[in-house]
Amino acid sequence: MFKTIADPADCEVRSVIRVLNANNAKQAEINRQLVEIYGENVITDGMVRKWVRQFNDGRTNVHDEARSGRPSVANDGLVAKVNEKIRKN
């Protein structure tokens, strides 16, 4: 029996998927091993399939891609103002 590893980084889990996939493990076996090591809520079957497919298509990077989108408007000044309003109320 293995000791469960709590709160793995996403890139860690993806690295394990990449290694097991390179070793020709089936997706179900990859998922079984991930659950055994990291616990029940580590990753869904669908996400394992997605990452296996991406690695089979040639992806080598296990880190998140940069995303476009609306930047966050939260900053330290805004947080301080909200906290001040909450304390006054």
mmCIF file as gemmi writes it, N, C-alpha and C atoms, coordinates in Angstrom:
data_model
loop_
_atom_site.group_PDB
_atom_site.id
_atom_site.type_symbol
_atom_site.label_atom_id
_atom_site.label_alt_id
_atom_site.label_comp_id
_atom_site.label_asym_id
_atom_site.label_entity_id
_atom_site.label_seq_id
_atom_site.pdbx_PDB_ins_code
_atom_site.Cartn_x
_atom_site.Cartn_y
_atom_site.Cartn_z
_atom_site.occupancy
_atom_site.B_iso_or_equiv
_atom_site.pdbx_formal_charge
_atom_site.auth_seq_id
_atom_site.auth_asym_id
_atom_site.pdbx_PDB_model_num
ATOM 1 N N . MET Axp A 1 ? 0.839 -1.182 0 1 0 ? 1 A 1
ATOM 2 C CA . MET Axp A 1 ? 0 0 0 1 0 ? 1 A 1
ATOM 3 C C . MET Axp A 1 ? 0.884 1.246 0 1 0 ? 1 A 1
ATOM 4 N N . PHE Axp A 2 ? 0.53 2.208 -0.842 1 0 ? 2 A 1
ATOM 5 C CA . PHE Axp A 2 ? 1.287 3.435 -0.962 1 0 ? 2 A 1
ATOM 6 C C . PHE Axp A 2 ? 0.746 4.497 -0.027 1 0 ? 2 A 1
ATOM 7 N N . LYS Axp A 3 ? 1.589 5.424 0.316 1 0 ? 3 A 1
ATOM 8 C CA . LYS Axp A 3 ? 1.162 6.585 1.08 1 0 ? 3 A 1
ATOM 9 C C . LYS Axp A 3 ? 0.585 7.594 0.086 1 0 ? 3 A 1
ATOM 10 N N . THR Axp A 4 ? -0.558 8.173 0.402 1 0 ? 4 A 1
ATOM 11 C CA . THR Axp A 4 ? -1.196 9.145 -0.481 1 0 ? 4 A 1
ATOM 12 C C . THR Axp A 4 ? -0.456 10.471 -0.411 1 0 ? 4 A 1
ATOM 13 N N . ILE Axp A 5 ? -0.269 11.083 -1.56 1 0 ? 5 A 1
ATOM 14 C CA . ILE Axp A 5 ? 0.362 12.397 -1.652 1 0 ? 5 A 1
ATOM 15 C C . ILE Axp A 5 ? -0.748 13.43 -1.775 1 0 ? 5 A 1
ATOM 16 N N . ALA Axp A 6 ? -0.803 14.36 -0.832 1 0 ? 6 A 1
ATOM 17 C CA . ALA Axp A 6 ? -1.863 15.362 -0.818 1 0 ? 6 A 1
ATOM 18 C C . ALA Axp A 6 ? -1.476 16.587 -1.647 1 0 ? 6 A 1
ATOM 19 N N . ASP Axp A 7 ? -2.454 17.179 -2.276 1 0 ? 7 A 1
ATOM 20 C CA . ASP Axp A 7 ? -2.325 18.439 -3.007 1 0 ? 7 A 1
ATOM 21 C C . ASP Axp A 7 ? -1.158 18.479 -4.003 1 0 ? 7 A 1
ATOM 22 N N . PRO Axp A 8 ? -1.141 17.578 -4.967 1 0 ? 8 A 1
ATOM 23 C CA . PRO Axp A 8 ? -0.066 17.642 -5.964 1 0 ? 8 A 1
ATOM 24 C C . PRO Axp A 8 ? -0.298 18.821 -6.91 1 0 ? 8 A 1
ATOM 25 N N . ALA Axp A 9 ? 0.764 19.357 -7.433 1 0 ? 9 A 1
ATOM 26 C CA . ALA Axp A 9 ? 0.652 20.4 -8.444 1 0 ? 9 A 1
ATOM 27 C C . ALA Axp A 9 ? 0.099 19.777 -9.72 1 0 ? 9 A 1
ATOM 28 N N . ASP Axp A 10 ? -0.65 20.561 -10.488 1 0 ? 10 A 1
ATOM 29 C CA . ASP Axp A 10 ? -1.217 20.056 -11.738 1 0 ? 10 A 1
ATOM 30 C C . ASP Axp A 10 ? -0.127 19.523 -12.657 1 0 ? 10 A 1
ATOM 31 N N . CYS Axp A 11 ? 1.002 20.238 -12.725 1 0 ? 11 A 1
ATOM 32 C CA . CYS Axp A 11 ? 2.083 19.806 -13.61 1 0 ? 11 A 1
ATOM 33 C C . CYS Axp A 11 ? 2.692 18.482 -13.144 1 0 ? 11 A 1
ATOM 34 N N . GLU Axp A 12 ? 2.644 18.213 -11.849 1 0 ? 12 A 1
ATOM 35 C CA . GLU Axp A 12 ? 3.147 16.936 -11.326 1 0 ? 12 A 1
ATOM 36 C C . GLU Axp A 12 ? 2.281 15.79 -11.83 1 0 ? 12 A 1
ATOM 37 N N . VAL Axp A 13 ? 0.96 15.964 -11.721 1 0 ? 13 A 1
ATOM 38 C CA . VAL Axp A 13 ? 0.032 14.929 -12.175 1 0 ? 13 A 1
ATOM 39 C C . VAL Axp A 13 ? 0.173 14.727 -13.684 1 0 ? 13 A 1
ATOM 40 N N . ARG Axp A 14 ? 0.291 15.808 -14.425 1 0 ? 14 A 1
ATOM 41 C CA . ARG Axp A 14 ? 0.454 15.705 -15.878 1 0 ? 14 A 1
ATOM 42 C C . ARG Axp A 14 ? 1.757 15.013 -16.242 1 0 ? 14 A 1
ATOM 43 N N . SER Axp A 15 ? 2.8 15.25 -15.46 1 0 ? 15 A 1
ATOM 44 C CA . SER Axp A 15 ? 4.077 14.576 -15.709 1 0 ? 15 A 1
ATOM 45 C C . SER Axp A 15 ? 3.946 13.071 -15.522 1 0 ? 15 A 1
ATOM 46 N N . VAL Axp A 16 ? 3.211 12.667 -14.497 1 0 ? 16 A 1
ATOM 47 C CA . VAL Axp A 16 ? 2.986 11.242 -14.267 1 0 ? 16 A 1
ATOM 48 C C . VAL Axp A 16 ? 2.196 10.652 -15.431 1 0 ? 16 A 1
ATOM 49 N N . ILE Axp A 17 ? 1.171 11.371 -15.885 1 0 ? 17 A 1
ATOM 50 C CA . ILE Axp A 17 ? 0.398 10.911 -17.042 1 0 ? 17 A 1
ATOM 51 C C . ILE Axp A 17 ? 1.308 10.759 -18.25 1 0 ? 17 A 1
ATOM 52 N N . ARG Axp A 18 ? 2.166 11.728 -18.465 1 0 ? 18 A 1
ATOM 53 C CA . ARG Axp A 18 ? 3.075 11.683 -19.622 1 0 ? 18 A 1
ATOM 54 C C . ARG Axp A 18 ? 4.008 10.476 -19.552 1 0 ? 18 A 1
ATOM 55 N N . VAL Axp A 19 ? 4.573 10.219 -18.398 1 0 ? 19 A 1
ATOM 56 C CA . VAL Axp A 19 ? 5.499 9.085 -18.234 1 0 ? 19 A 1
ATOM 57 C C . VAL Axp A 19 ? 4.769 7.763 -18.429 1 0 ? 19 A 1
ATOM 58 N N . LEU Axp A 20 ? 3.625 7.611 -17.768 1 0 ? 20 A 1
ATOM 59 C CA . LEU Axp A 20 ? 2.883 6.355 -17.894 1 0 ? 20 A 1
ATOM 60 C C . LEU Axp A 20 ? 2.403 6.146 -19.329 1 0 ? 20 A 1
ATOM 61 N N . ASN Axp A 21 ? 1.98 7.218 -19.983 1 0 ? 21 A 1
ATOM 62 C CA . ASN Axp A 21 ? 1.554 7.122 -21.375 1 0 ? 21 A 1
ATOM 63 C C . ASN Axp A 21 ? 2.722 6.728 -22.276 1 0 ? 21 A 1
ATOM 64 N N . ALA Axp A 22 ? 3.89 7.284 -22.028 1 0 ? 22 A 1
ATOM 65 C CA . ALA Axp A 22 ? 5.078 6.932 -22.812 1 0 ? 22 A 1
ATOM 66 C C . ALA Axp A 22 ? 5.455 5.47 -22.594 1 0 ? 22 A 1
ATOM 67 N N . ASN Axp A 23 ? 5.055 4.92 -21.453 1 0 ? 23 A 1
ATOM 68 C CA . ASN Axp A 23 ? 5.32 3.52 -21.136 1 0 ? 23 A 1
ATOM 69 C C . ASN Axp A 23 ? 4.179 2.617 -21.63 1 0 ? 23 A 1
ATOM 70 N N . ASN Axp A 24 ? 3.312 3.179 -22.479 1 0 ? 24 A 1
ATOM 71 C CA . ASN Axp A 24 ? 2.192 2.468 -23.112 1 0 ? 24 A 1
ATOM 72 C C . ASN Axp A 24 ? 1.136 1.959 -22.132 1 0 ? 24 A 1
ATOM 73 N N . ALA Axp A 25 ? 0.986 2.638 -21.006 1 0 ? 25 A 1
ATOM 74 C CA . ALA Axp A 25 ? -0.087 2.277 -20.074 1 0 ? 25 A 1
ATOM 75 C C . ALA Axp A 25 ? -1.42 2.738 -20.662 1 0 ? 25 A 1
ATOM 76 N N . LYS Axp A 26 ? -2.465 1.956 -20.444 1 0 ? 26 A 1
ATOM 77 C CA . LYS Axp A 26 ? -3.813 2.32 -20.886 1 0 ? 26 A 1
ATOM 78 C C . LYS Axp A 26 ? -4.34 3.461 -20.009 1 0 ? 26 A 1
ATOM 79 N N . GLN Axp A 27 ? -5.275 4.222 -20.558 1 0 ? 27 A 1
ATOM 80 C CA . GLN Axp A 27 ? -5.818 5.36 -19.83 1 0 ? 27 A 1
ATOM 81 C C . GLN Axp A 27 ? -6.445 4.934 -18.502 1 0 ? 27 A 1
ATOM 82 N N . ALA Axp A 28 ? -7.148 3.822 -18.491 1 0 ? 28 A 1
ATOM 83 C CA . ALA Axp A 28 ? -7.762 3.343 -17.246 1 0 ? 28 A 1
ATOM 84 C C . ALA Axp A 28 ? -6.697 3.008 -16.206 1 0 ? 28 A 1
ATOM 85 N N . GLU Axp A 29 ? -5.595 2.435 -16.649 1 0 ? 29 A 1
ATOM 86 C CA . GLU Axp A 29 ? -4.501 2.099 -15.718 1 0 ? 29 A 1
ATOM 87 C C . GLU Axp A 29 ? -3.824 3.369 -15.2 1 0 ? 29 A 1
ATOM 88 N N . ILE Axp A 30 ? -3.668 4.357 -16.06 1 0 ? 30 A 1
ATOM 89 C CA . ILE Axp A 30 ? -3.09 5.638 -15.638 1 0 ? 30 A 1
ATOM 90 C C . ILE Axp A 30 ? -3.97 6.245 -14.555 1 0 ? 30 A 1
ATOM 91 N N . ASN Axp A 31 ? -5.277 6.281 -14.811 1 0 ? 31 A 1
ATOM 92 C CA . ASN Axp A 31 ? -6.2 6.853 -13.835 1 0 ? 31 A 1
ATOM 93 C C . ASN Axp A 31 ? -6.172 6.068 -12.528 1 0 ? 31 A 1
ATOM 94 N N . ARG Axp A 32 ? -6.131 4.749 -12.596 1 0 ? 32 A 1
ATOM 95 C CA . ARG Axp A 32 ? -6.097 3.909 -11.394 1 0 ? 32 A 1
ATOM 96 C C . ARG Axp A 32 ? -4.866 4.223 -10.554 1 0 ? 32 A 1
ATOM 97 N N . GLN Axp A 33 ? -3.714 4.342 -11.218 1 0 ? 33 A 1
ATOM 98 C CA . GLN Axp A 33 ? -2.476 4.624 -10.484 1 0 ? 33 A 1
ATOM 99 C C . GLN Axp A 33 ? -2.499 6.025 -9.879 1 0 ? 33 A 1
ATOM 100 N N . LEU Axp A 34 ? -3.038 6.99 -10.605 1 0 ? 34 A 1
ATOM 101 C CA . LEU Axp A 34 ? -3.126 8.353 -10.069 1 0 ? 34 A 1
ATOM 102 C C . LEU Axp A 34 ? -3.991 8.384 -8.816 1 0 ? 34 A 1
ATOM 103 N N . VAL Axp A 35 ? -5.141 7.708 -8.864 1 0 ? 35 A 1
ATOM 104 C CA . VAL Axp A 35 ? -6.04 7.664 -7.703 1 0 ? 35 A 1
ATOM 105 C C . VAL Axp A 35 ? -5.369 6.952 -6.544 1 0 ? 35 A 1
ATOM 106 N N . GLU Axp A 36 ? -4.629 5.9 -6.832 1 0 ? 36 A 1
ATOM 107 C CA . GLU Axp A 36 ? -3.936 5.148 -5.779 1 0 ? 36 A 1
ATOM 108 C C . GLU Axp A 36 ? -2.909 6.012 -5.058 1 0 ? 36 A 1
ATOM 109 N N . ILE Axp A 37 ? -2.208 6.828 -5.795 1 0 ? 37 A 1
ATOM 110 C CA . ILE Axp A 37 ? -1.142 7.652 -5.209 1 0 ? 37 A 1
ATOM 111 C C . ILE Axp A 37 ? -1.653 8.977 -4.652 1 0 ? 37 A 1
ATOM 112 N N . TYR Axp A 38 ? -2.533 9.657 -5.409 1 0 ? 38 A 1
ATOM 113 C CA . TYR Axp A 38 ? -2.943 11.006 -5.045 1 0 ? 38 A 1
ATOM 114 C C . TYR Axp A 38 ? -4.318 11.102 -4.405 1 0 ? 38 A 1
ATOM 115 N N . GLY Axp A 39 ? -5.094 10.033 -4.417 1 0 ? 39 A 1
ATOM 116 C CA . GLY Axp A 39 ? -6.427 10.069 -3.818 1 0 ? 39 A 1
ATOM 117 C C . GLY Axp A 39 ? -7.518 10.202 -4.864 1 0 ? 39 A 1
ATOM 118 N N . GLU Axp A 40 ? -8.749 10.047 -4.401 1 0 ? 40 A 1
ATOM 119 C CA . GLU Axp A 40 ? -9.924 9.982 -5.283 1 0 ? 40 A 1
ATOM 120 C C . GLU Axp A 40 ? -10.142 11.227 -6.137 1 0 ? 40 A 1
ATOM 121 N N . ASN Axp A 41 ? -9.845 12.391 -5.63 1 0 ? 41 A 1
ATOM 122 C CA . ASN Axp A 41 ? -10.19 13.638 -6.318 1 0 ? 41 A 1
ATOM 123 C C . ASN Axp A 41 ? -9.045 14.25 -7.109 1 0 ? 41 A 1
ATOM 124 N N . VAL Axp A 42 ? -8.077 13.439 -7.495 1 0 ? 42 A 1
ATOM 125 C CA . VAL Axp A 42 ? -6.902 13.992 -8.157 1 0 ? 42 A 1
ATOM 126 C C . VAL Axp A 42 ? -7.221 14.523 -9.555 1 0 ? 42 A 1
ATOM 127 N N . ILE Axp A 43 ? -7.968 13.748 -10.356 1 0 ? 43 A 1
ATOM 128 C CA . ILE Axp A 43 ? -8.255 14.139 -11.735 1 0 ? 43 A 1
ATOM 129 C C . ILE Axp A 43 ? -9.393 13.259 -12.238 1 0 ? 43 A 1
ATOM 130 N N . THR Axp A 44 ? -10.165 13.767 -13.171 1 0 ? 44 A 1
ATOM 131 C CA . THR Axp A 44 ? -11.271 12.985 -13.722 1 0 ? 44 A 1
ATOM 132 C C . THR Axp A 44 ? -10.768 12.087 -14.851 1 0 ? 44 A 1
ATOM 133 N N . ASP Axp A 45 ? -11.575 11.072 -15.165 1 0 ? 45 A 1
ATOM 134 C CA . ASP Axp A 45 ? -11.24 10.196 -16.295 1 0 ? 45 A 1
ATOM 135 C C . ASP Axp A 45 ? -11.123 10.992 -17.587 1 0 ? 45 A 1
ATOM 136 N N . GLY Axp A 46 ? -12.04 11.939 -17.759 1 0 ? 46 A 1
ATOM 137 C CA . GLY Axp A 46 ? -12.038 12.761 -18.971 1 0 ? 46 A 1
ATOM 138 C C . GLY Axp A 46 ? -10.767 13.584 -19.122 1 0 ? 46 A 1
ATOM 139 N N . MET Axp A 47 ? -10.278 14.106 -18.011 1 0 ? 47 A 1
ATOM 140 C CA . MET Axp A 47 ? -9.044 14.9 -18.082 1 0 ? 47 A 1
ATOM 141 C C . MET Axp A 47 ? -7.836 14.009 -18.376 1 0 ? 47 A 1
ATOM 142 N N . VAL Axp A 48 ? -7.837 12.792 -17.844 1 0 ? 48 A 1
ATOM 143 C CA . VAL Axp A 48 ? -6.752 11.859 -18.176 1 0 ? 48 A 1
ATOM 144 C C . VAL Axp A 48 ? -6.773 11.6 -19.677 1 0 ? 48 A 1
ATOM 145 N N . ARG Axp A 49 ? -7.971 11.343 -20.232 1 0 ? 49 A 1
ATOM 146 C CA . ARG Axp A 49 ? -8.091 11.112 -21.68 1 0 ? 49 A 1
ATOM 147 C C . ARG Axp A 49 ? -7.604 12.317 -22.469 1 0 ? 49 A 1
ATOM 148 N N . LYS Axp A 50 ? -7.977 13.512 -22.013 1 0 ? 50 A 1
ATOM 149 C CA . LYS Axp A 50 ? -7.566 14.748 -22.699 1 0 ? 50 A 1
ATOM 150 C C . LYS Axp A 50 ? -6.039 14.864 -22.739 1 0 ? 50 A 1
ATOM 151 N N . TRP Axp A 51 ? -5.397 14.641 -21.589 1 0 ? 51 A 1
ATOM 152 C CA . TRP Axp A 51 ? -3.945 14.784 -21.534 1 0 ? 51 A 1
ATOM 153 C C . TRP Axp A 51 ? -3.228 13.68 -22.306 1 0 ? 51 A 1
ATOM 154 N N . VAL Axp A 52 ? -3.748 12.462 -22.259 1 0 ? 52 A 1
ATOM 155 C CA . VAL Axp A 52 ? -3.148 11.38 -23.056 1 0 ? 52 A 1
ATOM 156 C C . VAL Axp A 52 ? -3.232 11.736 -24.534 1 0 ? 52 A 1
ATOM 157 N N . ARG Axp A 53 ? -4.393 12.219 -24.961 1 0 ? 53 A 1
ATOM 158 C CA . ARG Axp A 53 ? -4.574 12.617 -26.364 1 0 ? 53 A 1
ATOM 159 C C . ARG Axp A 53 ? -3.588 13.722 -26.753 1 0 ? 53 A 1
ATOM 160 N N . GLN Axp A 54 ? -3.433 14.722 -25.879 1 0 ? 54 A 1
ATOM 161 C CA . GLN Axp A 54 ? -2.511 15.825 -26.18 1 0 ? 54 A 1
ATOM 162 C C . GLN Axp A 54 ? -1.069 15.332 -26.253 1 0 ? 54 A 1
ATOM 163 N N . PHE Axp A 55 ? -0.667 14.46 -25.338 1 0 ? 55 A 1
ATOM 164 C CA . PHE Axp A 55 ? 0.696 13.931 -25.377 1 0 ? 55 A 1
ATOM 165 C C . PHE Axp A 55 ? 0.894 13.062 -26.617 1 0 ? 55 A 1
ATOM 166 N N . ASN Axp A 56 ? -0.113 12.303 -27.002 1 0 ? 56 A 1
ATOM 167 C CA . ASN Axp A 56 ? -0.01 11.494 -28.221 1 0 ? 56 A 1
ATOM 168 C C . ASN Axp A 56 ? 0.077 12.364 -29.472 1 0 ? 56 A 1
ATOM 169 N N . ASP Axp A 57 ? -0.499 13.566 -29.397 1 0 ? 57 A 1
ATOM 170 C CA . ASP Axp A 57 ? -0.445 14.503 -30.518 1 0 ? 57 A 1
ATOM 171 C C . ASP Axp A 57 ? 0.847 15.298 -30.554 1 0 ? 57 A 1
ATOM 172 N N . GLY Axp A 58 ? 1.74 15.035 -29.6 1 0 ? 58 A 1
ATOM 173 C CA . GLY Axp A 58 ? 3.051 15.681 -29.632 1 0 ? 58 A 1
ATOM 174 C C . GLY Axp A 58 ? 3.315 16.715 -28.565 1 0 ? 58 A 1
ATOM 175 N N . ARG Axp A 59 ? 2.36 16.995 -27.73 1 0 ? 59 A 1
ATOM 176 C CA . ARG Axp A 59 ? 2.599 17.967 -26.666 1 0 ? 59 A 1
ATOM 177 C C . ARG Axp A 59 ? 3.626 17.411 -25.687 1 0 ? 59 A 1
ATOM 178 N N . THR Axp A 60 ? 4.549 18.265 -25.273 1 0 ? 60 A 1
ATOM 179 C CA . THR Axp A 60 ? 5.558 17.859 -24.298 1 0 ? 60 A 1
ATOM 180 C C . THR Axp A 60 ? 5.493 18.705 -23.027 1 0 ? 60 A 1
ATOM 181 N N . ASN Axp A 61 ? 4.88 19.872 -23.094 1 0 ? 61 A 1
ATOM 182 C CA . ASN Axp A 61 ? 4.806 20.786 -21.964 1 0 ? 61 A 1
ATOM 183 C C . ASN Axp A 61 ? 3.7 20.353 -21.013 1 0 ? 61 A 1
ATOM 184 N N . VAL Axp A 62 ? 4.022 20.191 -19.744 1 0 ? 62 A 1
ATOM 185 C CA . VAL Axp A 62 ? 3.034 19.791 -18.745 1 0 ? 62 A 1
ATOM 186 C C . VAL Axp A 62 ? 2.462 20.986 -17.984 1 0 ? 62 A 1
ATOM 187 N N . HIS Axp A 63 ? 2.915 22.184 -18.3 1 0 ? 63 A 1
ATOM 188 C CA . HIS Axp A 63 ? 2.457 23.388 -17.609 1 0 ? 63 A 1
ATOM 189 C C . HIS Axp A 63 ? 1.289 24.006 -18.353 1 0 ? 63 A 1
ATOM 190 N N . ASP Axp A 64 ? 0.493 24.808 -17.644 1 0 ? 64 A 1
ATOM 191 C CA . ASP Axp A 64 ? -0.643 25.49 -18.251 1 0 ? 64 A 1
ATOM 192 C C . ASP Axp A 64 ? -0.164 26.456 -19.325 1 0 ? 64 A 1
ATOM 193 N N . GLU Axp A 65 ? -0.971 26.558 -20.366 1 0 ? 65 A 1
ATOM 194 C CA . GLU Axp A 65 ? -0.699 27.527 -21.418 1 0 ? 65 A 1
ATOM 195 C C . GLU Axp A 65 ? -1.122 28.909 -20.917 1 0 ? 65 A 1
ATOM 196 N N . ALA Axp A 66 ? -0.471 29.933 -21.43 1 0 ? 66 A 1
ATOM 197 C CA . ALA Axp A 66 ? -0.892 31.289 -21.104 1 0 ? 66 A 1
ATOM 198 C C . ALA Axp A 66 ? -2.277 31.502 -21.703 1 0 ? 66 A 1
ATOM 199 N N . ARG Axp A 67 ? -3.143 32.162 -20.969 1 0 ? 67 A 1
ATOM 200 C CA . ARG Axp A 67 ? -4.508 32.372 -21.435 1 0 ? 67 A 1
ATOM 201 C C . ARG Axp A 67 ? -4.756 33.846 -21.693 1 0 ? 67 A 1
ATOM 202 N N . SER Axp A 68 ? -5.502 34.096 -22.73 1 0 ? 68 A 1
ATOM 203 C CA . SER Axp A 68 ? -5.924 35.467 -22.963 1 0 ? 68 A 1
ATOM 204 C C . SER Axp A 68 ? -7.232 35.669 -22.215 1 0 ? 68 A 1
ATOM 205 N N . GLY Axp A 69 ? -7.577 36.877 -22.023 1 0 ? 69 A 1
ATOM 206 C CA . GLY Axp A 69 ? -8.825 37.144 -21.33 1 0 ? 69 A 1
ATOM 207 C C . GLY Axp A 69 ? -8.732 38.442 -20.563 1 0 ? 69 A 1
ATOM 208 N N . ARG Axp A 70 ? -9.79 38.723 -19.918 1 0 ? 70 A 1
ATOM 209 C CA . ARG Axp A 70 ? -9.866 39.959 -19.167 1 0 ? 70 A 1
ATOM 210 C C . ARG Axp A 70 ? -8.964 39.89 -17.949 1 0 ? 70 A 1
ATOM 211 N N . PRO Axp A 71 ? -8.104 40.874 -17.769 1 0 ? 71 A 1
ATOM 212 C CA . PRO Axp A 71 ? -7.228 40.871 -16.593 1 0 ? 71 A 1
ATOM 213 C C . PRO Axp A 71 ? -8.018 41.164 -15.326 1 0 ? 71 A 1
ATOM 214 N N . SER Axp A 72 ? -7.504 40.722 -14.224 1 0 ? 72 A 1
ATOM 215 C CA . SER Axp A 72 ? -8.144 40.95 -12.936 1 0 ? 72 A 1
ATOM 216 C C . SER Axp A 72 ? -8.121 42.428 -12.587 1 0 ? 72 A 1
ATOM 217 N N . VAL Axp A 73 ? -9.206 42.896 -12.008 1 0 ? 73 A 1
ATOM 218 C CA . VAL Axp A 73 ? -9.262 44.296 -11.587 1 0 ? 73 A 1
ATOM 219 C C . VAL Axp A 73 ? -8.939 44.438 -10.109 1 0 ? 73 A 1
ATOM 220 N N . ALA Axp A 74 ? -8.787 43.325 -9.417 1 0 ? 74 A 1
ATOM 221 C CA . ALA Axp A 74 ? -8.476 43.375 -7.994 1 0 ? 74 A 1
ATOM 222 C C . ALA Axp A 74 ? -7.021 43.772 -7.797 1 0 ? 74 A 1
ATOM 223 N N . ASN Axp A 75 ? -6.801 44.682 -6.866 1 0 ? 75 A 1
ATOM 224 C CA . ASN Axp A 75 ? -5.442 45.066 -6.493 1 0 ? 75 A 1
ATOM 225 C C . ASN Axp A 75 ? -5.437 45.349 -4.993 1 0 ? 75 A 1
ATOM 226 N N . ASP Axp A 76 ? -4.291 45.606 -4.455 1 0 ? 76 A 1
ATOM 227 C CA . ASP Axp A 76 ? -4.178 45.808 -3.005 1 0 ? 76 A 1
ATOM 228 C C . ASP Axp A 76 ? -5.025 46.973 -2.506 1 0 ? 76 A 1
ATOM 229 N N . GLY Axp A 77 ? -5.097 48.056 -3.283 1 0 ? 77 A 1
ATOM 230 C CA . GLY Axp A 77 ? -5.888 49.219 -2.881 1 0 ? 77 A 1
ATOM 231 C C . GLY Axp A 77 ? -7.368 48.895 -2.816 1 0 ? 77 A 1
ATOM 232 N N . LEU Axp A 78 ? -7.866 48.174 -3.816 1 0 ? 78 A 1
ATOM 233 C CA . LEU Axp A 78 ? -9.271 47.794 -3.839 1 0 ? 78 A 1
ATOM 234 C C . LEU Axp A 78 ? -9.603 46.847 -2.691 1 0 ? 78 A 1
ATOM 235 N N . VAL Axp A 79 ? -8.738 45.899 -2.418 1 0 ? 79 A 1
ATOM 236 C CA . VAL Axp A 79 ? -8.945 44.966 -1.311 1 0 ? 79 A 1
ATOM 237 C C . VAL Axp A 79 ? -8.988 45.723 0.015 1 0 ? 79 A 1
ATOM 238 N N . ALA Axp A 80 ? -8.101 46.692 0.189 1 0 ? 80 A 1
ATOM 239 C CA . ALA Axp A 80 ? -8.077 47.489 1.423 1 0 ? 80 A 1
ATOM 240 C C . ALA Axp A 80 ? -9.375 48.277 1.584 1 0 ? 80 A 1
ATOM 241 N N . LYS Axp A 81 ? -9.88 48.856 0.483 1 0 ? 81 A 1
ATOM 242 C CA . LYS Axp A 81 ? -11.135 49.616 0.553 1 0 ? 81 A 1
ATOM 243 C C . LYS Axp A 81 ? -12.31 48.706 0.928 1 0 ? 81 A 1
ATOM 244 N N . VAL Axp A 82 ? -12.366 47.529 0.339 1 0 ? 82 A 1
ATOM 245 C CA . VAL Axp A 82 ? -13.447 46.589 0.647 1 0 ? 82 A 1
ATOM 246 C C . VAL Axp A 82 ? -13.372 46.159 2.105 1 0 ? 82 A 1
ATOM 247 N N . ASN Axp A 83 ? -12.184 45.848 2.576 1 0 ? 83 A 1
ATOM 248 C CA . ASN Axp A 83 ? -12.026 45.463 3.989 1 0 ? 83 A 1
ATOM 249 C C . ASN Axp A 83 ? -12.448 46.585 4.921 1 0 ? 83 A 1
ATOM 250 N N . GLU Axp A 84 ? -12.123 47.82 4.568 1 0 ? 84 A 1
ATOM 251 C CA . GLU Axp A 84 ? -12.506 48.974 5.381 1 0 ? 84 A 1
ATOM 252 C C . GLU Axp A 84 ? -14.027 49.116 5.453 1 0 ? 84 A 1
ATOM 253 N N . LYS Axp A 85 ? -14.696 48.96 4.312 1 0 ? 85 A 1
ATOM 254 C CA . LYS Axp A 85 ? -16.151 49.054 4.266 1 0 ? 85 A 1
ATOM 255 C C . LYS Axp A 85 ? -16.8 47.946 5.105 1 0 ? 85 A 1
ATOM 256 N N . ILE Axp A 86 ? -16.243 46.759 5.035 1 0 ? 86 A 1
ATOM 257 C CA . ILE Axp A 86 ? -16.77 45.632 5.812 1 0 ? 86 A 1
ATOM 258 C C . ILE Axp A 86 ? -16.63 45.887 7.295 1 0 ? 86 A 1
ATOM 259 N N . ARG Axp A 87 ? -15.499 46.408 7.712 1 0 ? 87 A 1
ATOM 260 C CA . ARG Axp A 87 ? -15.276 46.674 9.139 1 0 ? 87 A 1
ATOM 261 C C . ARG Axp A 87 ? -16.205 47.773 9.663 1 0 ? 87 A 1
ATOM 262 N N . LYS Axp A 88 ? -16.486 48.779 8.821 1 0 ? 88 A 1
ATOM 263 C CA . LYS Axp A 88 ? -17.387 49.856 9.224 1 0 ? 88 A 1
ATOM 264 C C . LYS Axp A 88 ? -18.81 49.342 9.389 1 0 ? 88 A 1
ATOM 265 N N . ASN Axp A 89 ? -19.176 48.396 8.576 1 0 ? 89 A 1
ATOM 266 C CA . ASN Axp A 89 ? -20.527 47.856 8.617 1 0 ? 89 A 1
ATOM 267 C C . ASN Axp A 89 ? -20.611 46.899 9.757 1 0 ? 89 A 1
